[in-house]
Amino acid sequence: MQKTTSLPSTLIILGFHALSDPLRVQVVDLLREQELCVCDLCGVLEVTQSKLSFHLKTLKEAQLVKARQEGRWIYYSLNLSQFVVLEQYLAELRRFSPILPPRICKDEE
């Protein structure tokens, strides 16, 4: 009997695509510590607001970041629940792959 595999959802694909760019990974790393406004991100990353806005839009579409407006500034933070979805996808891939050996826990050695 052949095992059926389901294709990854669009949101998982968007998530990995969003994380495929070095600048977007830098944004994620900065947001690990705290919520930041666009002006702070631009300053630290030394990029223009228009360039950063494109990358933030990609991260938002993948639901990896959340945005909230306060006055005229938009503040960004990580959407950790979406990172959990990506982690679970990778864990399942590793766990059920017929070509990869099972992982051995260090405690089992």
Helices and strands as residue ranges (DSSP letters): H 10-18, H 22-31, E 36-37, H 38-45, H 49-61, E 65-70, E 73-78, H 80-96, G 106-108
